[in-house]
Amino acid sequence: DGDRDGLPNVLMEAQSQLLACVSTKVSAIAELIEDGDNGLLVPPSDPPALAKAIERLIRDPALRARLGQRGHDIVRQRFSFEAGVER
């Protein structure tokens, strides 16, 4: 029926732990993850694209670290308690 969460908390939780994230371009996920900047986004219902993104992260530890750090920074800047209170 198209009903889905706006922004899954699990992605923010993973990024808060410096983990590189791969997700699909659905719902509000693009508000958190910018493809190539702080994670990887693939089209929905595209298993080959998902597999390719996961393989890319497996083969490139420096990319994993960079995306994980950038994701961590964005979660802290945009979604932390302090950022919310300030707004």
N, C-alpha and C positions, 0 to 999 in steps of 0.2 A: 504493500500500500504506500510505499515511499516514506514511511515514518522512520526517522533515524535521529540519533543524537546530533546536536549541533557541532560540538567539538569533543571527541572522546578524551576523557581525562587520562586514559592510559598512555596516550601520546605525550602529554605534558609530563606525566610521571616518568616516562622513559627518558625524555630529554633532560629532566632535572637530574638524572643519574648519569649524564654524559653519554647516553646511548644514541647512536645514529638510528634514525627512523626511516622506514619505507612505508608509504601508505598510498591510497588511491585518491584521486581528485574528486571526492564526493563531500557533500555537506559543507561544513565550515572548516574542514581540515586545512585548506589553503590559507586560512587566516593565521595558522600556526606554522605550517611547513611551507617554505618556499623552495621549490625544486632546485637542487644543486647548491643552495645557500646553507640551509640548516636541516636538510633531509632530502629524500628522494620521493617524488610523486610519479605514479604510473596511472594510466587510464583504468577505470573500473572494468571488471570482467575481461581482463587481459593477462591470463596466467603467464604467457611467455615474457611479457614486459616485467611482471613481478619477479619472475625467476632471474631475468637479466639484471635487475636492480640489486637483488640479494647477492648474486654472484659478483657483481661489481664491488660491493662492500666487503665481501669475503676476501677478494683478491687484492684489495687496496687498503691496508691498515691506516695509512696516512689520511685517506679520504674519510674513513670511519671516525678517526680522531677529530678531524676538522669539523665534520658535520655534527658530531656529538658535542663538541665544545660550543659551536655556534648555536645549536639548539638549546643548550644549557643557558647561554647568555640571553637568548631571546625569551625563554620562559621566565628568567629572573627579571628582565626589563619590562615585559608586557603583562605577565600574569602572576607576579608575586603578590603577597599580601600588601606589601608596602606600595607597589604600583597601583593596586586597587584602592587603597585608602587615599592615596594622593589624588586620584581622579575624583 
